[in-house]
């Protein structure tokens, strides 16, 4: 397997999107498991914010004996290279089986090959759904799976709900020779990215883009043009990317959201977001246009 490339053909080819997995992975629901309860196959083992690998590949075969106990409940999520593929959630301080190593999903550097990184993203999104769908959002009753679907139905009131995907807008704002970049305090030192935020009630994506830039930076923009989207499984966003034009306004940084916001000359940029992100795709493909 190869690490993330230096560029991508289109947003569809970005990590975490299914295009990265089409040659190997087929999504399926847990009730389609050919061997309920486990067996040989491919393992997507998540330990907190880490994925566990064998070298640069996913662990294969039987689950190691130190993990095969009543405290671990493998969840079938489909097939990988025609082998059953199961998700395994481990406590954050679980010891690693011999030959396994841990790699951080949120590492800004390209240290995980693109296919296992993307599969781990899908698995993390499924895991988030499993955690948050055990009880009915209407009456609090326990839920059960709908056959051959990811949705769940309340055993008490019958309400059915399905995985929740949260739309966000992310915006590259340009003016002649400069680009607007922002920074959150938790990001690696010296690194900046693009304004982004969730869509509000009653908004289209373009309206969300305009509002988020204004609220976070005080800048007014116009003519947001859609470029592409990316699944962002941290935990369940769909990022919609736009390029927009500066209209007016001086920087007024929302300190509740951001540590900094600046106009940078396009030939003197700071540390940029990771290559695996839609933010970087927007910068790399549209900054000079």
C-alpha positions as CSV (number, residue, x, y, z in Angstrom):
1,X,0.0,0.0,0.0
2,X,1.1,3.6,-0.6
3,X,0.9,6.7,1.5
4,X,-1.3,9.6,0.4
5,X,-0.1,11.1,-2.9
6,X,1.1,14.6,-3.2
7,X,-2.1,15.5,-5.2
8,X,-5.5,14.1,-6.0
9,X,-7.4,13.9,-9.3
10,X,-10.6,15.2,-7.8
11,X,-12.3,15.6,-4.4
12,X,-13.7,12.1,-4.8
13,X,-10.2,10.7,-4.6
14,X,-9.5,12.3,-1.2
15,X,-9.0,10.0,1.8
16,X,-12.2,9.0,3.7
17,X,-14.3,9.0,0.5
18,X,-15.3,5.6,-0.9
19,X,-13.4,6.1,-4.1
20,X,-10.3,5.3,-2.2
21,X,-11.8,1.9,-1.2
22,X,-13.7,0.8,-4.4
23,X,-11.1,-1.8,-5.4
24,X,-11.1,-3.6,-2.0
25,X,-14.0,-2.7,0.3
26,X,-17.7,-3.5,0.1
27,X,-19.8,-2.0,2.8
28,X,-22.4,-4.3,4.4
29,X,-24.6,-4.4,7.5
30,X,-23.7,-6.4,10.7
31,X,-26.6,-8.8,10.1
32,X,-24.9,-10.0,6.9
33,X,-21.9,-11.5,8.8
34,X,-21.1,-14.9,7.3
35,X,-19.7,-16.0,10.7
36,X,-21.6,-14.2,13.4
37,X,-19.5,-13.8,16.5
38,X,-16.2,-13.6,14.5
39,X,-13.8,-15.8,12.6
40,X,-11.0,-15.3,10.1
41,X,-10.9,-12.0,8.2
42,X,-9.6,-8.5,8.1
43,X,-9.7,-6.3,11.3
44,X,-10.2,-2.6,11.6
45,X,-9.1,-2.2,15.2
46,X,-9.6,1.2,16.7
47,X,-8.1,2.2,20.0
48,X,-9.2,5.7,20.9
49,X,-7.9,7.9,18.1
50,X,-5.6,5.2,16.8
51,X,-5.9,2.5,14.2
52,X,-3.9,-0.7,14.8
53,X,-1.9,-2.0,11.8
54,X,0.5,-4.8,11.0
55,X,3.3,-2.8,9.3
56,X,1.4,-0.7,6.7
57,X,-1.5,-3.2,6.3
58,X,-4.6,-4.2,8.2
59,X,-4.3,-7.1,10.5
60,X,-5.7,-10.4,9.0
61,X,-6.6,-13.9,10.1
62,X,-8.0,-14.9,13.5
63,X,-8.3,-12.3,16.3
64,X,-5.3,-12.7,18.5
65,X,-6.1,-14.7,21.7
66,X,-5.3,-11.7,24.0
67,X,-8.2,-9.8,22.3
68,X,-10.6,-12.7,21.8
69,X,-12.6,-12.5,25.1
70,X,-16.0,-11.5,26.2
71,X,-15.0,-7.8,26.5
72,X,-14.5,-7.3,22.8
73,X,-17.5,-7.6,20.4
74,X,-16.4,-7.5,16.7
75,X,-18.8,-5.8,14.4
76,X,-19.1,-7.0,10.8
77,X,-19.0,-3.9,8.4
78,X,-18.4,-5.6,5.0
79,X,-15.7,-7.3,3.0
80,X,-12.1,-6.4,2.3
81,X,-10.4,-8.2,-0.6
82,X,-13.3,-10.7,-0.5
83,X,-12.6,-11.5,3.2
84,X,-15.0,-10.6,6.0
85,X,-14.1,-7.2,7.5
86,X,-14.9,-6.5,11.2
87,X,-14.6,-3.5,13.4
88,X,-13.1,-3.9,16.8
89,X,-13.1,-1.2,19.5
90,X,-10.4,-1.5,22.1
91,X,-9.9,0.5,25.3
92,X,-7.3,3.3,24.9
93,X,-4.7,1.6,27.1
94,X,-5.1,-1.9,25.6
95,X,-1.7,-3.7,25.0
96,X,-0.9,-4.3,21.4
97,X,-0.7,-7.9,20.1
98,X,2.7,-8.9,18.9
99,X,3.4,-7.5,15.4
100,X,0.7,-4.8,15.7
101,X,1.4,-1.1,15.9
102,X,-0.7,2.0,16.5
103,X,-1.1,5.0,14.1
104,X,-3.0,8.2,14.8
105,X,-5.9,8.9,12.5
106,X,-5.7,12.6,13.1
107,X,-1.9,12.9,12.4
108,X,-1.3,15.9,10.1
109,X,1.5,13.9,8.4
110,X,0.9,11.2,5.8
111,X,1.9,8.2,7.9
112,X,-1.0,5.8,7.2
113,X,-1.5,4.4,3.7
114,X,-4.6,5.9,2.0
115,X,-6.7,2.7,1.9
116,X,-6.5,1.7,5.6
117,X,-6.8,5.4,6.6
118,X,-10.0,5.7,4.6
119,X,-11.4,2.4,5.9
120,X,-10.6,3.4,9.4
121,X,-12.6,6.6,8.8
122,X,-15.6,4.6,7.7
123,X,-15.2,2.4,10.7
124,X,-14.9,5.4,13.1
125,X,-18.1,6.8,11.6
126,X,-19.9,3.5,12.1
127,X,-18.6,3.3,15.7
128,X,-19.9,6.8,16.4
129,X,-23.4,5.8,15.1
130,X,-23.3,2.6,17.2
131,X,-22.6,4.6,20.3
132,X,-25.2,7.2,19.7
133,X,-28.1,5.0,18.4
134,X,-28.6,2.6,21.3
135,X,-31.5,4.6,22.6
136,X,-34.5,6.2,20.9
137,X,-34.1,10.0,20.6
138,X,-37.9,10.4,21.2
139,X,-38.7,8.3,24.2
140,X,-35.4,6.9,25.4
141,X,-36.3,3.3,24.8
142,X,-33.8,0.7,23.6
143,X,-33.3,0.2,19.8
144,X,-32.9,-2.7,17.5
145,X,-31.4,-3.0,14.0
146,X,-33.5,-2.7,10.9
147,X,-32.8,-5.8,8.7
148,X,-30.0,-5.2,6.2
149,X,-30.0,-1.5,7.0
150,X,-27.9,0.8,9.2
151,X,-31.0,2.3,10.7
152,X,-32.5,1.4,14.1
153,X,-36.0,1.2,15.4
154,X,-37.2,1.8,18.9
155,X,-38.6,-1.3,20.6
156,X,-40.9,0.9,22.7
157,X,-42.5,3.5,20.4
158,X,-41.4,2.2,16.9
159,X,-39.6,5.4,15.9
160,X,-36.9,4.6,13.2
161,X,-33.8,6.7,12.8
162,X,-30.7,6.5,10.6
163,X,-27.1,7.6,10.7
164,X,-26.7,11.3,11.2
165,X,-24.5,13.0,8.7
166,X,-23.8,16.7,9.5
167,X,-23.2,19.1,6.5
168,X,-20.5,21.7,6.8
169,X,-19.1,24.4,4.5
170,X,-15.4,25.1,4.1
171,X,-14.3,28.2,2.2
172,X,-11.2,29.4,0.4
173,X,-11.5,33.2,0.4
174,X,-9.2,35.0,-2.0
175,X,-8.4,38.6,-2.9
176,X,-5.7,39.7,-5.4
177,X,-2.4,38.1,-4.2
178,X,-3.7,37.0,-0.8
179,X,-5.7,34.2,0.9
180,X,-7.6,34.3,4.1
181,X,-6.4,31.6,6.6
182,X,-7.4,30.8,10.1
183,X,-5.9,28.9,13.1
184,X,-7.4,27.0,16.0
185,X,-5.3,26.7,19.2
186,X,-5.2,22.9,19.2
187,X,-3.6,22.7,15.7
188,X,0.1,22.1,15.3
189,X,2.2,25.2,15.9
190,X,2.4,27.6,12.9
191,X,-0.3,25.7,10.9
192,X,-3.4,27.4,9.4
193,X,-6.4,26.2,7.4
194,X,-9.7,27.6,6.0
195,X,-12.8,28.9,7.6
196,X,-15.4,26.2,8.1
197,X,-18.6,25.5,10.0
198,X,-21.9,23.7,10.2
199,X,-25.0,24.5,8.2
200,X,-27.8,26.1,10.2
201,X,-31.5,25.5,10.0
202,X,-33.0,26.9,6.8
203,X,-29.6,27.5,5.1
204,X,-28.3,26.3,1.8
205,X,-24.6,25.5,1.7
206,X,-23.7,28.8,0.0
207,X,-25.5,30.8,2.7
208,X,-23.6,28.8,5.4
209,X,-20.3,29.6,3.7
210,X,-21.1,33.4,3.6
211,X,-22.3,33.4,7.2
212,X,-19.4,31.4,8.6
213,X,-16.7,33.7,7.1
214,X,-18.5,36.8,8.4
215,X,-19.0,35.4,11.9
216,X,-15.5,34.1,12.4
217,X,-13.5,36.8,10.7
218,X,-15.7,39.8,10.1
219,X,-15.0,39.5,6.3
220,X,-17.8,39.8,3.7
221,X,-17.6,37.4,0.7
222,X,-19.6,36.9,-2.5
223,X,-19.9,34.4,-5.3
224,X,-19.2,31.1,-3.5
225,X,-18.4,28.4,-6.1
226,X,-18.8,24.8,-5.1
227,X,-15.7,22.7,-5.8
228,X,-16.3,19.3,-4.2
229,X,-16.9,17.4,-0.9
230,X,-15.3,15.0,1.5
231,X,-16.5,12.7,4.2
232,X,-14.9,13.8,7.4
233,X,-15.5,11.1,10.0
234,X,-14.5,13.1,13.1
235,X,-17.1,12.1,14.0
236,X,-19.6,12.4,11.1
237,X,-19.3,15.5,8.9
238,X,-19.7,16.0,5.2
239,X,-17.5,18.9,4.2
240,X,-18.6,20.9,1.1
241,X,-15.8,23.0,-0.3
242,X,-16.2,26.5,-1.9
243,X,-14.0,29.2,-3.4
244,X,-15.3,32.7,-2.7
245,X,-14.3,36.3,-3.4
246,X,-13.5,39.0,-0.8
247,X,-16.0,41.9,-0.9
248,X,-15.3,44.1,2.1
249,X,-14.5,44.2,5.8
250,X,-11.5,44.3,8.2
251,X,-10.5,41.2,10.2
252,X,-12.4,40.8,13.5
253,X,-11.4,37.4,14.8
254,X,-14.0,35.4,16.8
255,X,-11.8,34.4,19.7
256,X,-14.3,31.8,20.9
257,X,-13.7,29.9,17.7
258,X,-10.2,30.9,16.5
259,X,-6.8,31.7,17.8
260,X,-5.9,33.8,14.8
261,X,-7.0,34.8,11.3
262,X,-4.8,36.5,8.7
263,X,-4.4,37.5,5.1
264,X,-1.3,35.7,3.7
265,X,0.5,36.5,0.5
266,X,0.1,33.5,-1.8
267,X,3.9,33.3,-2.1
268,X,4.5,33.3,1.7
269,X,2.1,30.8,3.2
270,X,2.4,29.3,6.7
271,X,2.1,25.6,7.5
272,X,-0.9,24.3,5.7
273,X,-3.5,21.7,6.5
274,X,-2.7,18.0,5.8
275,X,-2.8,16.7,2.2
276,X,-5.6,14.3,3.2
277,X,-8.0,17.2,3.7
278,X,-10.4,19.0,1.5
279,X,-9.0,22.3,2.8
280,X,-5.6,21.4,1.3
281,X,-7.2,20.3,-2.0
282,X,-8.9,23.7,-2.3
283,X,-5.6,25.5,-1.6
284,X,-3.5,23.4,-3.9
285,X,-6.0,23.4,-6.8
286,X,-7.5,26.9,-6.7
287,X,-5.1,29.2,-4.9
288,X,-3.5,30.5,-8.1
289,X,-6.6,30.5,-10.3
